C-alpha cells in the first residue's frame, strides 16, 4: 500500500494501480476474536500433547522422546516443550548409563533406523542415528548408518550436479529439491 502511495505521488499511475489492485485481493487479517479462538485451541492441543508424552513416558520411552522432539520442533519457544524434551533425554541417558534396559533401547534405535532407511526416510533415520549416538556414543551400528546416509547424500548431490552440468535444469532442480526434502 505504501509502495502504491509512493508511486501515485511520483506520477507512476500504471504501477500504482497494479500494486493497489494486488492489495485489494489480499484478505484482511482475521478478527482478534477469531485469532484468540484459534490460539485457545492451539493451547489445548499443546497441553494434550504434553499429557500424551507424559503417559507414554512410562510405557514407551522411545515414542515419548519422538513426540517430545516433534513438540519442540513446532513450539521451540515454549519452555514446557524444551523442559519435556530435555527431561526425556536425561532419562534416556540415565537408563543407558545404568545399563537398565540398555539392550532394549539399543535394539529400538536399530529397528527405527533400519525402518526409516528401508522407507527412504533419511532425515528421520539421521535424527534417530543422532539420538542413538547421544545415548550410545560408541555405537558402531550408528556410525555405519551415519556413513551410509552421508554417502547416499553425497552420491545424490553428485548426480544432481551432473544433471545440472548436462543442462537438464528442470530435472536437476527436482533432484536438488528431493535431496533437500529427504
C-alpha positions as CSV (number, residue, x, y, z in Angstrom):
1,X,0.0,0.0,0.0
2,X,2.9,2.3,0.8
3,X,4.5,1.5,-2.5
4,X,1.3,2.3,-4.4
5,X,1.0,5.5,-2.5
6,X,4.6,6.5,-3.3
7,X,4.1,5.6,-7.0
8,X,0.9,7.8,-7.1
9,X,2.9,10.6,-5.5
10,X,5.6,10.2,-8.2
11,X,3.1,10.1,-11.0
12,X,3.5,6.4,-11.9
13,X,-0.2,5.7,-12.4
14,X,0.1,2.2,-14.0
15,X,2.4,0.7,-11.4
16,X,0.4,2.3,-8.6
17,X,-2.8,0.9,-9.9
18,X,-1.3,-2.6,-10.3
19,X,0.1,-2.6,-6.7
20,X,-3.2,-1.3,-5.4
21,X,-5.2,-4.0,-7.2
22,X,-2.9,-6.7,-5.6
23,X,-3.6,-5.3,-2.2
24,X,-7.3,-5.4,-2.8
25,X,-7.0,-9.2,-3.4
26,X,-5.3,-9.8,-0.1
27,X,-7.9,-10.7,2.5
28,X,-8.0,-8.6,5.7
29,X,-6.5,-10.2,8.8
30,X,-8.8,-12.3,10.9
31,X,-10.6,-10.6,13.7
32,X,-9.0,-10.6,17.2
33,X,-11.7,-12.9,18.5
34,X,-11.0,-15.4,15.7
35,X,-7.3,-15.3,16.4
36,X,-8.0,-15.8,20.2
37,X,-10.3,-18.8,19.4
38,X,-7.6,-20.5,17.3
39,X,-4.9,-19.6,19.9
40,X,-7.0,-21.3,22.7
41,X,-7.5,-24.4,20.5
42,X,-3.7,-24.5,19.9
43,X,-3.0,-24.1,23.6
44,X,-5.4,-27.0,24.4
45,X,-3.8,-29.2,21.7
46,X,-0.4,-28.3,23.2
47,X,-1.4,-29.4,26.7
48,X,-3.0,-32.6,25.3
49,X,0.3,-33.4,23.5
50,X,2.3,-32.8,26.7
51,X,-0.1,-35.1,28.6
52,X,0.3,-37.8,25.9
53,X,4.0,-37.6,26.2
54,X,3.8,-37.9,30.0
55,X,1.6,-41.0,29.6
56,X,3.9,-42.6,27.0
57,X,6.9,-41.9,29.2
58,X,6.2,-44.9,31.5
59,X,5.2,-47.4,28.7
60,X,7.2,-46.4,25.6
61,X,10.1,-44.0,26.3
62,X,11.3,-44.0,22.7
63,X,7.9,-42.9,21.4
64,X,7.6,-40.3,24.2
65,X,11.0,-38.9,23.1
66,X,9.9,-38.8,19.5
67,X,6.7,-37.0,20.4
68,X,8.7,-34.6,22.6
69,X,11.1,-33.9,19.7
70,X,8.2,-33.2,17.4
71,X,6.6,-30.9,20.0
72,X,9.9,-29.0,20.4
73,X,10.2,-28.6,16.7
74,X,6.8,-26.9,16.4
75,X,7.0,-25.0,19.6
76,X,10.7,-24.0,20.0
77,X,9.9,-21.0,22.2
78,X,7.7,-22.9,24.6
79,X,9.6,-23.6,27.9
80,X,7.4,-26.7,28.6
81,X,8.4,-28.3,25.3
82,X,12.1,-27.7,25.9
83,X,11.8,-29.0,29.5
84,X,10.0,-32.1,28.5
85,X,12.4,-32.9,25.7
86,X,15.5,-32.4,28.0
87,X,13.9,-34.4,30.8
88,X,13.3,-37.3,28.5
89,X,16.8,-37.1,27.0
90,X,18.2,-37.2,30.5
91,X,16.1,-40.1,31.5
92,X,17.2,-42.0,28.3
93,X,20.8,-41.2,29.1
94,X,20.4,-42.3,32.7
95,X,18.9,-45.6,31.6
96,X,21.6,-46.2,29.0
97,X,24.4,-45.3,31.6
98,X,22.9,-47.5,34.3
99,X,22.5,-50.4,31.9
100,X,18.8,-50.7,32.7
101,X,17.0,-51.7,29.5
102,X,20.1,-50.8,27.5
103,X,19.7,-53.7,25.1
104,X,16.0,-52.9,24.6
105,X,16.7,-49.2,24.0
106,X,19.6,-50.0,21.7
107,X,17.5,-52.5,19.7
108,X,14.7,-50.0,19.5
109,X,17.1,-47.5,17.9
110,X,18.3,-50.1,15.5
111,X,14.8,-51.1,14.5
112,X,13.8,-47.4,14.0
113,X,16.9,-46.6,11.9
114,X,16.6,-49.7,9.7
115,X,12.9,-49.0,9.2
116,X,13.5,-45.4,8.2
117,X,16.3,-46.5,5.9
118,X,14.0,-49.1,4.2
119,X,11.4,-46.4,3.6
120,X,14.0,-43.9,2.3
121,X,13.1,-41.5,5.2
122,X,16.7,-40.4,5.6
123,X,16.0,-37.3,7.6
124,X,14.2,-39.3,10.2
125,X,16.9,-42.0,10.1
126,X,19.6,-39.4,10.7
127,X,17.6,-38.0,13.6
128,X,17.4,-41.4,15.1
129,X,21.1,-42.0,14.5
130,X,21.9,-38.8,16.3
131,X,19.7,-39.8,19.3
132,X,21.4,-43.3,19.3
133,X,24.9,-41.7,19.3
134,X,23.8,-39.3,22.1
135,X,22.8,-42.2,24.3
136,X,25.4,-44.7,23.0
137,X,28.4,-42.6,21.9
138,X,30.5,-45.6,20.7
139,X,27.7,-47.4,18.8
140,X,29.4,-48.8,15.7
141,X,26.0,-49.5,14.1
142,X,25.0,-45.9,14.3
143,X,28.4,-44.8,13.0
144,X,27.9,-47.1,10.0
145,X,24.4,-45.8,9.3
146,X,25.6,-42.3,9.6
147,X,28.3,-43.0,7.0
148,X,25.7,-44.7,4.7
149,X,23.4,-41.7,4.9
150,X,26.3,-39.3,4.3
151,X,27.5,-41.4,1.3
152,X,23.9,-41.5,-0.1
153,X,23.6,-37.8,0.2
154,X,27.0,-37.2,-1.5
155,X,26.1,-39.5,-4.3
156,X,22.7,-37.8,-4.8
157,X,24.3,-34.4,-4.8
158,X,26.9,-35.6,-7.4
159,X,24.1,-37.0,-9.5
160,X,22.1,-33.8,-9.3
161,X,25.2,-31.7,-10.1
162,X,25.9,-33.8,-13.2
163,X,22.4,-33.4,-14.3
164,X,22.7,-29.6,-13.9
165,X,26.0,-29.5,-15.8
166,X,24.4,-31.5,-18.6
167,X,21.9,-28.7,-19.0
168,X,18.8,-30.6,-17.8
169,X,17.9,-27.8,-15.4
170,X,14.3,-28.8,-14.5
171,X,15.4,-32.4,-13.7
172,X,18.3,-31.0,-11.7
173,X,16.0,-28.7,-9.8
174,X,13.8,-31.6,-8.9
175,X,16.7,-33.7,-7.8
176,X,18.0,-30.9,-5.6
177,X,14.6,-30.4,-4.1
178,X,14.3,-34.2,-3.4
179,X,17.7,-34.1,-1.6
180,X,16.7,-31.1,0.5
181,X,13.4,-32.7,1.4
182,X,15.0,-36.1,2.3
